[in-house]
């Protein structure tokens, strides 16, 4: 499991789900990035298909709680999520 006790936004369940998609550390999450991690999670765990999950992943990478992400970064991710959803 990704060590959830040390990562913003990553609890036991999300940490376990990240492990299931091959992301076993914060370094690996940083390498993969929030968007790719989100896409991997969405395939295996369709219930995670929401923008909150994407923001939580980025917050973990940036070591900040999702609601505290810079507004521009959060808006960029929300836009990516909406465009991605529209393309399906």
N, C-alpha and C positions, 0 to 999 in steps of 0.2 A: 504494500500500500504506500502511496505517496505519503510522506510524513505530514499528516494533516495538522498536528498540533503546532507546527511551525509555519504554516501557510495561511495567509488571509483567505477567507472564503472557502477553504477546502476542509470539509468535515469528513467523518469516517466514510459515509456512503459515496460521496464524490471521489474521495481518494481511492476507494476500492474500485470504482468504475474506471478511473484513469488507469489504474494498474491493468485492468482487463483489456484496455486498448493499447497497451504497451508503453504507457507513460508512468515511469516508476520513481521519478525524482523531479525536483524543481528544475534542475538543469535540463532534463529531458523535456519538460513542459516549455521551458524557455526556447529550446532548440526547435521544437515543433511549432510553437506559437499558439495563441488562444484560438485563432480561427481553425487551424487544422485539428487541434485537439477537440474543439467543438464538433467538427464534422465527423471525426472518428467516434466520439461519444454518441452522436445522434444516430449513427448507423446501428450501433449495438444497443442503445438505450433510447428509444424514440420518445419516451416521456421527458427527456432532457431537452427537447426541441423548443427552447425558449431563449429569449434574449438575456434573461437573468443568468443563465448558465454561462453564456459567452462572456458577460461582464464579470462574473465571478472568476473565470479562468484568467482573464486579463488582470484582474485585481491581484490574483495570486502571483502572477508574473511580476507585477509592479510593487508587490508587498503593500497593498492598500485594500481596505474594504471596498467592495464594488460601488457603494453609494458615494465614496470619496474619490473615485476616478475623476481626473480632470474632465470638465464638461465637453471639451472638444473631442477627447479620446472616446468618451462614452457615446457621443453623437456619431462619430465615425463608425464605431462598432454596431450601433443600432442601424445605421444606414446599410452597412454591409449585410447585416442579418436580413433586413427587409428586401434588399435586392436579391440576395441569395434565395430567399423564400419565393420571391416572384418568378425566379428563373426555373423553378421546378415544375 
